[in-house]
Amino acid sequence: MLIHSDQGSQFTGYEWPEFLKEHNLIPSMSRKENCHDNPVAESFFQLLKREQIKKKIYQTREKARSDIF
């Protein structure tokens, strides 16, 4: 299975390649600062932020989760 990620620090450290290897996953990574590499996800999160969570402050993760899902 292919796992696509951006170049965030959680995906560029030592632990991430080990995790992928242990679970037989194939890494794929976006180019630096290029939202066009994954337009479906970028579009979804832009819409989510604009329509659902803009300017909201959630007191707990559970409240955020119930509002989003």
Secondary structure, DSSP 8 states (H G I E B T S, - for coil): -EEEE-S-HHHHSSHHHHHHHHTT-EEEE--TT-GGGSHHHHHHHHHHIIIIITT---SSHHHHHHHH-
